[in-house]
Structures are given as structure tokens and as C-alpha cells.
Amino acid sequence: MDATTKEKLKKLHRRIFDRLDRDMTPNEVAHFKSHARALGLRAGELARMDTLLQVLDAMEAAGKVRVGDYSDLKHILADEMERPQLMQCIQEIESEMLDVRLCAGNNEPWVPTARGAKESLPPALQKSTAEGTAKYCEALGTQDIIPAALKQEIDTLCRTQTTQQAHCYNEGKGFFLLINNFTQSRKGTQVDEDNLLRFFRDTLSYDCLIKSDLNHEELHAVLALVQNHLHSGTSLGKERTSYASFVLAVLSHGTEKGIKTIDEVVTTIDEILSYFKADSIRSMIGRPKILIIQACRGREDQLGIEADSEVQEDAEKVVPSTPVDADTLIAYSTTQSYRSWRRHETGSWFIHHLVQILLNYYEHEHLLDMLTMVNCQVAQEQTAGSHLNRSGIKQMPCQVSTLTKKLYFTRLSGIKSVSD
């Protein structure tokens, strides 16, 4: 086994210790220590240990726990303490260890994943369940040493992996267009710009184009430029690139009808989207197009309401004018008719929480789930109270999605950025 594989297994091994230490209560730790004593650990040493990590390290030093061998540990958790949930976390990480060994055994490259707790299966196991099991057995030299239960687990992993891949957009380099208007009057918008670039440019290595303070004519010229670049991959003077996704963020003032440019002309969201529909960019058919809109959508203030109040809304809902084309998502900073809010120091509520959630969860969650987290975070914000409204003003982001698959962001190498 090569050094890289050993290091990966050690990290997974330590993750078991960290998960158990995090999830076990103080009373359970005391209970666990009594069973560790039955395995031969000295009572005096156990009495001086304050954390479960110390106990597990002592068990490892005594040879009771090894990388890949957790039989005594699982016996304590499942049989003595009756905590199958804790044992399940061991089994999940053992499955990841299996993937590591498979990759090493088949001389396959290590395949990191952003799809949750488990690493991706190597390509040998992604073709079919029967073939996957056969490949694994072949890697170990014989089918006779593979228990039936383990074969079934491998088959299940193969089926799960194949299903997940079929319901996700393809990974690859994306293009990010950032339009930031009214930069002098919208205090805090530069913070929003920096935060967005921190994620899309610095973390994901998207190709970027940044434009500021555009009038109506300039806005449409930039949209046409990017439309042509997405179609041909050559308009920005770079080598040809086929993009897997496109993200447009617009930071500006707005009305119920759309986005304002610096000459106070309103451009509707439909006008913006028309540049990026499938019939306009055939090379982007079946690929996600994401619009992030940080702007007011009216002049009304959204008020808060007590969580236990029973309220019925009889008014007819206002349905925003949005396209029905597939593979598009519009992430609005606020609902129709209401204002969006910014802080001078940290930027807008929406962009601030959006970038924080993206940075913390993009390796494990898909975009719509992350936007739900953003909704939750922004919903907890409110302005300072006043004599007119003692509870302060609220804000509620919303999304309009025609995405047909899950969208996961992936980190890629190589950065190309074009600014004003």
C-alpha cells in the first residue's frame, strides 16, 4: 500500500474518533470508559481522561482499535451501550475506506467527490452492479473471500452512485459575469462583489468578467458579448472554452419591473434572460444558467410576524414574469414588491449569507439545498426597530427554478479574469 493511500486511511480513521467524540454525551463517555476498562485499559489512566478522544487514543495504543479494525469499538457501541446510530457512523466511514482501497488496488486515480459523506466509487464500480462486484472481487484476487453481505453492499453503492450521477449536471469549468451598478451610492456593494469573487473566481476558478456602473446600452452590449463568448468561447480573446455552467450576478437598484442601470432605465429579468435561453446559445442546451439578483423589487417594507400567530392571506399572489425554459434558476434577494437591505461593512444580507453558505457547503450540497439554507439565514435578519415599526423590517429571498438536475459546484484549476 502506497504512502498516499495510507495517509487517506489514517484521516478517515481519525474522522471516526472525531465523530464519536462530537456525538457522545458526557454520561455516555463515562459508560464507554467502563467498557474500555473491561478491554484491559487501566482504571487509573481512564480516570484521568476527560474526553472520549483520550480514551480512543489509549485504546489505539493498546491495540484494541486499528485502522480498518473496529470490532471491539462496534461491540461496545452496539451491544453494550445500545447506540446503533454511533456504530452506523463507523460503518459509513468504513465504506469510504473500502473505496480508498479499491482505488489503490485497481491503480485507479483518487476521485474526490462533493456529493455528501461518501467518496465517489472508482470507475470500475460505476458501470453496473454485477460488473462492479466482479471488478472488486478481481481486485482482491478471488470471489470466494467476499462475503455475500459485502457483495450486496457493493452492489447497493454502485446503484446509488449511478442514480446520483444520472440526476446531476456534468461538472466542468463555469463562466461568471458580475454586473455591479451604482457603486458609489450603494454602500457595501463592493463587499458583495469581493465576496462573490472569493467564491466563483478564487474558490471554483470560474472564468470571470466584472463590469461596473453600466448604462442601458452598455448593459445590453455586455450581455451580447457574453452570449457570443458562451456560444463560441473565443470572444474575450482567450482560447476556446466549452462551459459547463453560467452564473450571472446583478447588484443594482431595482423596481417591481426589473433592474435599473445608471441612466435610470429599467431592464426586465426576461430581457436579461433572453440572451441566455437555449435557442440563443445552443451550446448551453442542457447546462445550468444561474441568475443572482441583488436588488429591490419594489418600495414596500416586509414586516416580521410572531411565529405562533395564525394568519391567512387571501390576497391574490403576485407571480413574477419569468421564463419557463429549462435549466435556469433565478435567485432573487427578496420577494416581489419588497426592498433588499445592505450593511455598509458586510454588504447585503442576501449576498453575505449566500457566499458564506456556498463556501461552507458547496463540496457536499447541491445549489437548491444551499439556497434553502440562505433563505433561512436571511429570514432571521431584521433592521433596527423604529417608532413606526418596533420589531424592525425583514427580508425574504426566493428562487424561480426550472433546473432539471442537481447542480453541484466543483473546484477546478486555472483562473481567467477580465475586469473593467
N, C-alpha and C positions, 0 to 999 in steps of 0.2 A: 504494500500500500504506500503510495507516494505521500510526501510531506503535506501537500496541499489538501489531499483527502483527509488525512489525519487531523489537520487543523480545523477543517469544516466539521468533522465529527465531534471534536472537542468543544466547539462552540455550541453545537446542538446539545451536547451533554450538559454544559453549564446552563443552557436555557431551561432544561428540566429543573435544575436546582433553583433557578431564579423564579420560575413559575410556581413551584411548590411553596417557596418562601413567601411569595406575594399572596397566595390564596389561602394559606393555612392560618387559622386564628391562634392566639396565644394558648388557649386551652388545648387546642389540637396539637400544638407543638409540645406541650408538656406530656400529652398522651403518647405522642410519637417517640419522645425520649425514653419512655418506659419500655417500649418495644425495642428500641435500639439497644438498650441495656441487655435485653434478652439475646441479642446477637453477639454479645461479648464486649461491648464498649464499657468502659469503666464508669461506675456511678459517680465518682468524684469529678471526673472530667466532664461528664454530662451536666452535673450540677452547676458548673462554671460557664456553661454555654447559654447565651441569651437568645440566640436566633437559630432558626432551622438551618440556615446555611452552614453554621458552625457544626451542627450535628451531621449534616450530609457530608461535609468535608472530612469529618472524623470517620464516618462510615467508608468513605472512599479510601482513606489512608489505611484502614483496617482490611481493605479488600472486599468489603461487603457490597460495594457498588463500583462498577467499572463502566467504561464507555461501551454501550451496547448490551450491558448485563444489568438488568434492574429487577431481577426476580425477587430478591429479598425486599426491595423497596415496594414493589407492587403487592407483595404478600401483606405487608403492614397496612398499606392504604386500603386494599380491597377486603381483606379478611379480618384483620384486627380492628381497624378503625372504621370500616364500612363507609369509605369515601370513594366510590367508583368514579366520581367526577374528577378527582385528582389523578386517579390511575389513567383516566382517559387522556389527560394531557400528556402523560408519558407515552401512551400508545401513538398519539398523533406525531410526536417528535421522533419516535422510533420509525414511523413511516417515512419521515424525511431522511433519517439516517439510511434507510433502505434505498432511497433514491440516490443518495450520495455514493453508496457502494456500487449500485448499478452503473452509474456513470463511470466510475473508476474501472469497474470490471469489464465494461464494453469499450473502454477507451473513448467514450463519448465526451464532448466538452461539457463543462458545468453550465447548466441552464438556469439562471436565476429567474424568479417569477415575481409578478406583482398581483397575484391572484388570491391572496389570503394567506393562511398559515402554512400551507404546504408548498414545497418547491415543485417545479414542473418535473414531470417524468421525462426521462431521456427519450430521444426519438424512437428508439427500439420498442418502447412501450406505448407509443401514441398511435400505432397503426390499427390494431384491432385487439380485442381482449384475448382471443385464443393465441394469436401470433405474439402478443405481448408476453403472455405467460411462457410460451415456448422460448422466446428470446431470453427471458430471465433465467429459466432453467438451464438453457445452453450456456449462459454466462457462468453459472456455478458448476457446470460440468456434467450434471446428471439430473434427471427429473425425479429420481427416486428419493432424493433428500429433501424435496419440497413438500411440506405437509399440505393436505387438501385445504385447510383453513387459510394458509398463506396464499395458495394459488387463487382462492376465491377473493382474497383481499386485493391481490394484484389486478385481477380482472375488474373489480369494482373501481379501483383507481384509474385504470385505463378508460373505462366507460365514462367516469366523471370528467377526466381530462379532455376526452374527445368532445363531450357535450359542451363543456365550458368554452373550448376553442370555437365551436360552431356558432356560439352566441356572442362572440366578441368581435369588435372591429380589428383589423390587422394592425400590428404595430409598425412603427416607422417614423421617420422624421416629419415634423409638422411645420407649418408656417404660421407666424403670429404677427398680426397687424395691430398696432396700438395707435389710436387717434385720441389726442388729449387737447381739448379745446378750452378756451377761456382760462389759460394757465395763470394769468395774473390775478384774476378776480376770484377764482375758485381755490381758496386757500386749502392746502392739504392734498390737492390733486397730484402734485409732484411725488408725494409719498405713495399714492396709489400707483403711479407709473413705476416707481422704483420697486414696489412690492411685486407687481405683475411681472416685471422683467426678471426679478430674482427667481421666480418660478419657471416661466416659459423659456427665458434665454439662458439663465445661469444653471438651472437645475435640469431642465429637459433638453437643452441645446437646440431649441427650435430656431429656425431662421427667422429673423425679426426685421420689421420695418416700423419705425416710430415717426409719427407726424404730429405736429402741434399747431394749434391755432389756425385751422383751415377755414376758408370761406366756402360758400356753397359750391362754387365752380371747382375749387381746389379739392374739395372732398370727393366729388364725382370723378375727378381726374385720377386721384389716388386709388379709388375703388376700381376703376377701369385698368389701371396699371397692375394692381394685384390680381385682378381677374385674368389678365393676359399672362402674368407670371405663373399662376397656378395651372393655367392651361398648357403653357409651353415650357415653363421652368427656366426661361432664358432672359426675361425682360429686365431683370435687375443687374445684368452684366455678370452673372455668375454661371457656373456650369449647370447643365440641365439637371433638374431635380424633380422626381415624382413624389408628391407629398401624400402622406397617409392621413393627414387631418389638417384642418384650417381653423384658427381661432382669431376672431376679431373682437377687440375690446374698445368701446367708445366711452370716453369720460367727458361729459359735457353738461351744459344746461339742457333741459328738455321741457316739453309740454305733453298734453294728452295725445297730440298727433304725432310726435316724433322727437328728433334730436335737432338742437339748434347749432348752426355754425356761427362763426364770429361776426358775420354780417346779419345775424338775427333771422336768417332764413331757416325754416323747419324742413328737415328731410325725414320722411316716414321710414319706419323699420322695413316696410315692404319694399321701398325704393332701394334701401341698402341690400336687402336680401336678393333682389332681382339680379345683382351682379354675380351671385354665387349659387344660383339654382342649378340643378343638374343639366338643364337644357342650355345653360350659358357656359358651363365648364364641364364638358363631357368626361374629362379625365378625372373629375372628382365624384363621378356617379358611384354611389355605394360607400362613400367616405364621409366621415362626420364633419359638419360645418358648425362651429360653435360661436354664438354672439353673446358677448358680455356687455350689458348696457348699464353704466353707472350714470344715471340722470334722473331728474324729477319727471313724473308722468302726470303732473297736474299741480294745483296750488293747495289742495286740501291737506290738513294735518291728520294723521292717523292716530286715534286715541287708544289708550290701553283700556282693558276691561278686567275685572276680577275673574279669576279662574273658575270660581264656583257659581258664577252668575249664569242664569238660564236666559238666553237671548235668541230670538228668532228673527231672521232677516227676510222680509217679504219683498224688498225691492228687487227689481229685475237686475240680474247680473250684467255687468258691462264686459262684453267679450272683446278682447283686443284684436285688431286686424293683423293676423299673422298668416304666413304661408302654410300650406298643407304638404309641401314637398317633403319627401323622406330624408332622413339622415341630417336633420337640422335641429339645433337646440338654441333657444334664446333664453338667456339667464338675465332677467330684469332685477335691478336693485330694489325695486318697490312695485307694489301692485298699481293697477290703473287708477289715475286721478290723484295719487298721493305724491308727497315730496320724498326725496332722498336726503340723507344727512351726512355731514362730514365733520371731522375734527381737524383743526389746523396741524396738530402734532402727529397724529396717527393716520390721517387720511379718512376716507369714507368708511362708514360702518361696514358696508357690503364688501368692498374690495379688501379691507383689512381682514375680515373673517374668512373670506374666500381664499385668500393666499395662505393664511395660517392653516386652514383645513387641507388645502392642496399639498402643502409642504409636508404635513404630518401624516397624511393618509393615502397619497397617490400610489404608493407601492402596494397597497392592499385593497383599496376600494375603487369601484368604478365611479364615473363622474356624477351620475344622478344621485347615488347614495351620498356622495360628498356634498352635493348641493342641498340635500335634505339636512345635513349637519349645519350647513351655512344658514339655512332658514331658521333653525333652532337657535343658533348663536345670535343672529341679528334680531330675532324676536325678543330677546332678553334685554336689548339696548333700549334706552329712552333718554330724551333730553331732560334737562333740569326743569323742575316744575315752575309754574308762574301763577300769578293771581287769576289768570284765565283758565289754567289747567294745572291743578296742583300735582297730578300724577305724571306729567311730562308727556312728550309726543313719542309715538312708536313708529316702527318701520317693518314692513313685511316683504321680503324678496319673493319672487315667483318665477316659475320656468314654464316655457311652452316647448314641448319636445315632440319631435317626430323621429327620434332615433330608433333604429330597428335592432340595434345590438348594444351590448355593454361597451362603454369606452373606458379603457384603462390608459393612463399616461405612462410612458416609459422613458427612462433616462438614456440618451444617445450621446455619442461623441461628436465633436465638431460644431462650431458656432459661426454663423454668418449674421451680422447685424448691420443694418443700414439705417442711419438716422438723418435728421434734417441737416 
